[in-house]
Amino acid sequence: MNKLTWILPGAIALSGCAGRVGPWEIGLILVIIVLLFGVKKLPELARSLGKGLREFRKAAAEFDTDDEKGAEAGEPPAKQSTSENDTKQS
């Protein structure tokens, strides 16, 4: 079963938790964010968050494209080295 269960539009119940996240809770979280960062800093934070998400999506799309190209050529998927393997080789 999903960890998130939709109960009402705008309200989410987490499995194992007693409460729901509704409009009042979301409003309280937004007020706390405004108090912590200030009104002038919020557009800058939103802009940087948007840039980060855009870069993540671009990297994920490139990763998928590389996998598809390798599968079309009949190559096995590339092994990714772990930090453990890197330290043994050094």
Summary of the structure (lengths in Angstrom):
residues: 90
radius of gyration: 21.5
end to end distance: 44.7
largest distance: 55.5
contacts: 153
relative contact order: 0.05
helix: 60%
strand: 12%
